[in-house]
Amino acid sequence: MNVLVYNGPGTTAGSVKHATETLRDFLEPYYAVSTVSAKVLEIEPWVGKTSALVFPGGADLPYVKECKNSIPKIKQFINNGGIYIGFCAGGYFGTSKVEFAQGNPNLEVTGRRDLAFFPGIGRGPAYNGFQYNSEIGARAAKIKTCNGEELYNYYNGGGVFVDADIKDDVEVLAHYSQPTDVPFSDVSTPNIQAAAVVLCEFGKGKVLLTGTHPEFIPRILERSKSHDILKPIISTLKDCDHQRKTFVRFILSKAGLNCNNEFTNIRAPNLTPIFVSSPHNYQNIVQMKENINRKYSHVEHIEDYIEVQDGTDKFSFYEGFNDSFYKANTTLQEQEPDQVTKSIIFPKENELLPPSELIPNFDMKKYFQYLNPTNRLGSMLLYGEVVTSTSSLLNNNKGLLSSIPENSAIHIGTIQISGRGRGGNVWINPKGVCAATSIINLPLVSPVTQQNISIVFVQYISMLAYCQAITSYSEGFSDLPVRIKWPNDLYALNPKYYNKKKMKILNTGFDHSLVPLDDIEPAYVKISGLLVNTHFIDNKYTLLLGCGINTSSDGPTTSLNSWVDILNSERVEHGLPALPHIEPERLQAHYMNNLEVLLSKFVDQGSKVILPEYYKFWLHTNQIVTLTSLGNVRAMITGITEDYGLLVAKELMPNSDTECLGTIYNLQPDGNTFDIFRGLIAKKVF
């Protein structure tokens, strides 16, 4: 299940970062924590796949404006058993009324709030001195938990939840220990204190609201631009950071989330150097280094490496795996991953691969062993143990991207700490998620057919190549129940559904017709998604195919190796040899082998030779969909157009699931987000 963190107008970058990192620290691998926009909340079918929705710190008034159309859906989500978490501004947003800085014309915000999870007023700032877009009014606020323990939280403008102690369906989890500068009660009832953190019941759901920032992490604050202002605050917070973590785990658990038990060792992983290797074609290395010197307008020579500024990142280029690793690695330690200069190490001419002890989580030798030696695609490997994002690093830095020889490289990371998805979603890919971005170059026109190349099909081809790589991994792997959700998501049969239905798929090559079409959504869970970024460089298409596949990480859905284990338990019963676990090195090599063949066919012969193979792996043949944009017309999917890659669907006769009328629709997603299981945007053809 998902935990979604709002990231849009009203939020601050720091608040989003603290919230997402803290939630990932405590909730992975049980939940996938990612950021979402207001548009996603409005039109994406997120409700059925989400456990909690989080609004971080910032300013509550823009939340009201941006999320106006989503509020009924949010309230229904909580009422039906979901969880809402509001930190500071998100806490104000979750009240019935906001009274902020009343009487101060420069700061005052007063008004009703439609969410109204807390049946009362969010009043603030609890302490004077707040200024928008500033840390001047920040402090380490002392709070006392409902267990009687005292600790400090970061504070900057948060409120009190007025009369929370006497509200029905409200439990106060922490009070402010120090007197507040605003009234925290509007009644004369004794023993009422200033509530800092509350838990509210709302229908079947729960709502966690905070005035302080228990999610703020001292080590991240140390790296902020306001470090000098915050220095005494950070010192106080560091002294009680263990208590803070204990409190965060307590309040998240009280809200109903399943927390992991490893928070005492929480820290963001340091980035590691990226190794560049091409043992079968050293000319790739030579060409890339020449391109770097030619394409960057300013190259700074520093001792034994060069440094360049690219689009969003600065890079240091080293030469020599053994000679440069420790120096390159040292520069990355205890640095903010998104801001630090990235280290890239090229081999010397006599070096083929970096020593295995420098990259213990990926066997480069094995990758090149399974890669077809005649392959161009994947013949150069950029590998990092810990990277920001294999996709963003290339997509955001055009100098680096354009320096890579055509159709040669794949960028792989074992741990990806700023993974990117559609709609701007951000997450961490832990070990067990095979994250990679391949770089391909295509001409505008096929040299064989002289027809324009429609690059929309590349996403289909890429996911098809992964399916072929998985099901042909070794003998017996054709039983793995993986299928494509149009256009480019990889789904696997849900083990819970499989066991509930008492299915058996051994030696069937997995026939997905065993699953009724109206059972597709409960029957399958997502294990991978593909993000394609397109550039036009030197009169050619340059495409980045970014993909992360759950090979052995089961949170929050399932993984390929979990299915290997399920099949092996059945194979033992039938006296068959066990299947090997899927290794990321071998899988990526097989993927590149299949991708090279498929792309060559596509460029030379067009989509018509690819689509029959794609249909073998997709979920949608004869699937019935509802065209919500056309008065809920019911139609049956029959294929994909060969020109622009749109779905083809025929309108069904009333009260029939098999008989079609003459009307045909071409279907496409609504912008960049849609749910094929519920509805699509349609264009009538005839």
N, C-alpha and C positions, 0 to 999 in steps of 0.2 A: 504494500500500500504506500501511498504518497503522503508526504508532509510538504505542503506548498507554502512558500514564503513570498508575500507580495513584494514586488520590486517595481515601483513606478513613481509617478509624481507624488511628492509628499515624503518619500523615504530619503534618508541620507545613505551614502555609500557605506559609511562606517557601520551604521545600524544594521544594514542588510548583511554585511560581512560577519559581524559578531553573531547575529541571529542564526545564519546558516551554518557557520562553523560550529557553534555550540550545539545546535540541534543534530548535526551530523555526528559530532563527538559522542553524544549520548544515545542516539537513536539507531545508528547503523549497526548491524545490517538489517534490522527489522523493518526499516522504512527507507524509502528513497526520498531524500530532502532536495528540493529544487526550487528555483525562483520562478514566479509567474507574473505576468502583466495583468492590468485591469481587463484588457481585451480577452485574454485567455479565460479569466474568471467569468466573463460575460457569455462567451460562445463555446468554450471548450467543454466537453462532457466529463468534467473532472470529478463530479460529486461521487459517483459510484466507485471511484478508484482512490479515494483520498481518506485518510484518517484525521488529519488536522490541517487547519488553515491558519497561517500566522501573519499578523501585521506587525512589523518592527517599528522602531523609533523614527521620529521625523516630525511631521506636522500633520495633525489630524484633519484639518479642513480640506486639503487636496484629496484625501482619501474619500471624503464625503462626495466630492464632485466626480472623481474618476470612477468610483465604484457604485454610483447611484443605481445603474441598471442591474448590478449584480447582487444588491442587498437582499431581494426576495429569495434568490437562490442560496445565498449564504445562510440566511435565517432558516430556510428549510433544511439545509445540510446539517446545521447544529440541532435543530428540532428532531431530526430523524436519528440522532446518535453521534453526530460528528463532534469535533473538538475545535474550539476557537482559542487562539493564544494571541494576546495583545500586549506588546512591550511598550510602555511609555505612551507614545502617540497612538499606538494600536490599542492601548488600554483606554485612553479617552474615547477612541472611536467605538469601543464596545459598551459604552455607558448609555443611559437614557438622556442625559443632558451634560453638556460641557460648559463649565464656567472657568475660563482661563484668563488670568491677569485682568480681572474686572477693574475698571477705572483707569487702566493704562491705555491711552489711545493708540500707542504704538504696538501693543501686544495683544490687546483684548480679543478673545474669541468666545462668544457665548451663543449657544443654540442647542436645539433638540437633536438627538441622534437616532436614526431609524433602527439601528441594530438593537439597541436597548437590552442587551444581555444582562447588564447590571441594572437593577431596578432603582436607580438613583443617580446622583450627580458625580461626575468626575471633576474635581476642583483643584486648580493649581495656579502657578507652580507651588508645590509644597514648600519650597524654600526660595527666597528672593534672590535676584541676581541673574535670572535667565536672560539670554540674548539669542535671537535666532542666528543660526549658522556660526555659532561661536561656542567655545569651551569655557568662557570666562565665568559663567555661573555654575560650572560643574563642581561636584564635590563627592566625597566618599560618604554616602548616607548610611547611618547606623540603623539597622532594623532588628527587630526581635521576632523570631519565628513562633508559630503556635506551639512548638515544642519547648519554648523557653530559651533557646539559644540565640546569641547575638552575633552579628557579623556585619560586614560593610558591603554595600553594592555601589557601583557607579551610578551617579544621579545627575541628570541635566534637564530640568523642566517638568518632571513627572508630577502627577497629581495624587490626591488622596481620594479614596472612595467613601463619600460622605455617608455616615451612619451605617456603614457596612455591618457592624456588629449586631444590629437589630433588624437587618433585612431578612426576609424569608428566602430560603434557597440560596443563601450566600454563606460561605465559610471563609473567615479571614485566616490566611496562611502566614501573614507577617504584618506587624505594625511598625511604624516609624518609632524609633527609640528616643529621638530628640524632638523637642517642640517644633511644630510646623508654623509657617508664616501665614497660613490660611485656615479658616475654621473647618474642622473636620466633622462637625456635628451641627445639625439644625434643630435639635431637640434638647431637652434638659435631662434626659435619662443619664444616670450616673454610670461610671465604668466604661464609657465609650472612649476608644482611642483612635488615633489616626491610622486608618488601614492603608497599607502599602501594597499588599498583594492579596487578591481575593480569588476564590473559586466559586463560580455560579452554576446553578442547575438551570438548564433551558430545554424544556421538553425532555427528550431522551439523551440530550448531549450535555457537554460540560464546557465552561468558558473560564479560562485562566487569564486574569488581567493584572498587570503590574504597573506601579508608578515609578519604581526604580528599574535599573537595568541589571538583573542578575545574570543575564546572558553575556554581558561584556567581559572580555578576556583581557587580563592585564598585559600579557605578552604582546597582544595586538595593539593595545593602547600605547605601549612603549615605542612602537614604530610609527605612530601617527605624527602628523605635521605639528600638532599642538603638544608634543611631548614635554617641552619645557614648562608650559603652563600646568600640565597635568602631573608633573613629577612627584609632588608630595601625595597626590591622590593615588597614583599608581603604586607608590610605596606601601600605602595603607592597604590597598586591595591585594597586593601580592602577599602580604602577611597573613591574610585570611582566605587565600584562594581555595584551599582545601574545603573550608566551610562553605564557600560559595558553590563549589561543585556539588557538595553534598545537598545543599539546598535546591539547586537546579534539578538534580535527580529526583528529589522529594516532590517538588511541585509538578514536574512533568509526569511522574508516576501517579500523583493524585488526580491529574487531569485525565488519566486513563491510557497513557502511552507506555509501551513496553521499552524500558531503558536497558542498555547493556551494563555490564559490571566493571568496565575497564576505565572508568573516568579518571582514576588516580594517575594514569599514565598519559593523559591526553596532551597532545601537542601537534601542531601542524608539521607535516613532514617537510624537511628541507628539499629543495630542488637538487637534482644531480646533473652532472654534465651530460650532454648529448654526444654520443659516439657516432661517427660517420664511417661506414665500412662498405666496400664493394670488392670482395676478394676475386670475383670472376671477371671484373672489368675495372681495373685501376684507373682507366682513362676517365671514368665518371668522376673520380676524385680530382684528377688534374683539371678537368673542364670546370668543375664547380669552383675550385679555388681561383682559376683564371677569371671566371665570371664575377666572383665577389670583388676582385681587384678592379674590374672594369666597370661594374654597375654602380658601386657606391661612390658618391661624389667626394666623400671625405673618409679616408681610412687613417686611423690614428695608430701608429706603431708604438707599442709599449713593451719594452724589454723583449720577451720571446713570444709575444702574441700581438694580434691586431684587434682593434676595437672599432665598431661601426654603430651608428644610430640608424635604425630602420623605422618602420611605421609607428608601432606602439612599443617596441622593445629595443634595447641596446644589446649587442652581441659581442662577445670576446671569442675569437677564433684561435685555437691552439693547434699545434702539430706534434704528434707523437703520443700514443696512448700511455705508455709507461712514463715518459718524461713529463707529461703535462697534467695527468689526472689529479694528483694531490693538490697542486696549485689551483687548478680550475675548480676543484671541489671545495676548497677552503673558502673561496670567494662567495659561495652560495650558502654557507652555514649561517643560521639564525638571521636570515634576511627575509623580507616580505616577498613571497614568490612572484607576485604580479609586478613588482617594482625593480627587482634585482636584475643586474646584467646577466643574460643567459650565456652559459659556457658551451661551446661546440668544439669538439676535438676531432681533427682529421688524423688519419694514420700517416706514418712515414712510409716511404716507398717499400721498405722491407717488412712492414707490418701488415698482416692480413686482417686479424681480428683482435679486439681488446682482450686482455687476460680475463679469464672467467671469474676471478676473485673480485674484479671491479664491477661486474654485472651479475651478481649471484642469482637474480630472478629471471634471467632470460638467457637461453643458450643460442648465441648467434651462429655457432658452428652448425647446430641442428637445423636452424632456419635455412641456411644456405645449402645444407645437405639435401633438403626436400624441395628446394626451389629448382625448377627446371633450369639447367645451366645455360640454355639458349634464350631464356627469358630476358626481355628488356625491362618489363615491369617488375619492380621489386628487386632489381639487381643492385640497387644501392639502398642500404638500410640506415636510417637515422634512429638511434635507440637511446632512450633515457629511462633510468629506473623510476624517477619521479619527475614528472613534467607538469606544466600548467595545463595545456590542452594541445593535443597533437594537431587538432584542426585550427584553432585560433592562432597558434604560433606561426603557421604558414599563411593563413588567410589575412592576418593583420600586418604582415611584414612582406611587402611586395618585392623588396630587394632580395631577400633570402629566397622567396619562392621562385623568382625569375632566374636565380643563379643555379637552380637545380637542373641538370641535364634532362631533356625531354624524355618522358615515359620511362623513368628510371627508379624513382624513389618511393619508399614507404616509410612513414614516421610512426614508430611504435613506442608506447609508454606503459610500464607495468602499473604504476599508480598515476592517475590523472586527477589533479586537484582542482581544476577549473573546467571540467567537461562542459561542452556546449551542446544545446539541442535547439529544436525549432521553437520560435517564440522567445528566444533569449534565455531559455532555461539553463541553469548552471547547477552542476553537482560534482561530487567526488566519485571517481571510479576507483574502488579499492582493488587489492589483489584479487584475482579470480574473475575480473572483467577484462577481457582482451580488447584493449583500446588501440586503434590504429587509424591513420589517415594516409591513403594512397593518392599519388599525384599522377594524373593522366593528362595527356595533350591530344587533342583531336583537331583535324582540319575542318574548315567550314563546309567543304564539299567533298564527297567521296571521290577518290581518284579512279575508281572503277565504274561506278554508275553515273557519276557527274551530278548526283542529286544532293541537295542540301542535307546536312546531317542535323537531325533533331536531337539535341542533347538531353531532352527530357527522359530519353530511354536509358541514359547512363545509370540512373538510380535503380531501374529495374534490373539492369545487367549486373550491377554490383551485388545486389542482394541475391540474385540468382547464382552468382559465382560463390557466395558464401554457402548457400544451400548445397550446391554441388560439392564444395569442399568438405562439408560436414557429412553428407550422406555417402560419400565415397572415401571417407577418411581411412577406412580399413574394411575388410569383409565383415558384414553384419551391421554396419552403420546405416544402411538404408532403412533400418527399422526405427531410427530416431524420428520421433514425431515433430518435425519442424516444418513450418509453412509460412508463406509470405502474406501479410496483410497489405493490400494495395495502399500506397505504391511501394513502400520500402521499409516496412517494419517486419522484423522476424519474430514469430510467435512459436511457442512450444505447447504441446498438450499439457494441461494442468494436471500434475500428479494426483491432486485431490479428486478431480473429476474422473480420472482414469480408474482410481481405486473404488470410487463410489459406484461407477457403472460396471465394475468388474470386467473391464476390457482386457483383451489379450491381443498384442500386436506382434509378437515374436514371429519372425520369418514371413511377415506380410509385406515387407517393403513399405510399411505404414500406408494404408489406404485411408485417407482422411474422409472419405465418404462414410466411414463408420460413425462419424460425428454428425448428427442432424444439423442442417444449416442454421436452424433457429437456436441452436445451442452453441454457436461459434464463440460468443462472448464469455459465457461461463466456462467453456471447455478449454479455451486457450489463454495463455498469459504471455505478455511481451518479454522477450529476453534480449532484444537488440533493436536499435534504430539506426537509421542512416541519415547523415546530414551532408548535403552536397552544396559546396560553394563554388561559384563559377567566375572565372576571370577571362578577360580577353587580352592576351599578351602576344606580341609579334605576329598578329594576324591569325592567331589560332586560339582555340578554346583551351584554357587550363582549368581543370576541375579537381577539386579536393573532395575525396570520398571518405568522410569520417564515420567510423563505426565502432561501437563497443558491444561486445557479446559476452553474456554471462556464461563463461566456460565452467567455472567452479564456485562462483558466488551465488548462493541461493536467495539472498535478500535483495529485493522483497518478493520475488516471484519463484523462479526455479532456474536451473542451469543445465547445460549440456551434460556435464558429468554426473549430475543427479539422475538424468535419464539413462546414462550408461550403467549406473548402479542398479536402477530398476530393471533394465533389460538383463543385466548379469544375474540378478536373482532368479529370473525366469530361465535363463540359459543353463544355470546349474541344475535346475529341476529336469531339464531335457538332456542333460549330459553334454552340453555344448561348451566349448572353451570360452572363457571370459573375454570381453572386449577391453582393450586398453583405454585408460582415461585420455581424453583429448588434451594435447599439449599445445599451448598457444603458438610456439615456434612452428610446429608442423602445420597447424591449422592456417596460419597466415601465409605460409609458403604455398599450400594447396590453393588458397584463395587467389593468390597472385597468378598461379599457373592457370586456373580456370578463367580469371578475368582477362588475361592476355588473349586466350583463344576466343572468348566471347566478343571482346571488343574488335578483334580483327575481322570476325564474321560480320559484325554490325557495320563497320566502316565500309567493307567491300560489298555487302549484300543488303543492308538495311534491316529494319525491325522485323520484317516478315520471317526471318530465319531464327530470331531470338524468341519471339512470343510463344511459339509452341512449347519451348523448354520452360519458359516462365510459368505458363499455365499449369504445368505439372506440379508446381510447388505453391500455387496461390490458393487462397481459401474461397474464392468468390464465384466459381462457375455455377450458374443457375441460382445464385443467392438472390433473395427478394429484398429490395430496399424500398424505403418510403421517401419520396421526393418532397421534403417539407416545404421547399420553395414554390411548389406547384400544386398547392392544395392537397398535399399528402397523397399524390398519385403513387400507386404501387407498381413497381417495375422489376424485371428480372435481368440480372447482369449476364451478358453473353460474351464479353470479350473486351479488347482494348483497340482503339483506333491506331492504325499503322502510321499516321502522320504526326499527331500531336500527343499520343499516349493517353487519351481520355478513355474513361470507361464507356462501354456501349451497353445500353439497357433498353429492353423492349417493354412497353406498357402492358400490364396484365389486364385481362378481361375482369370485370367485377366478379368478386366471389370465386376467383380461380387463382391457383398457384402455378398453373402449367400453361394455360391458353393465353396467347398474346394477341394484342391488337396490332394495327399497322404502325403505330407511332413509336419512333425510336428516339432515345435521348442520349446525348453525350454528357457524361458526368464528370465533374471536377470538384476538388475540395473547396470549401468556403475560405478563400484566402490561403493562409498557411496552416489552418487547423480545421479538423473535421472529425466526425465519427461515422465511419462507413456502416457501422452496425445500426445506425439510427436514421441518418438522412444525408443527402448530398445536394449540391447545387446542380441544376440540370439545364441543358440547352437542347431544345427540340430540333431534330434534324429533318424528319419528315414523318 
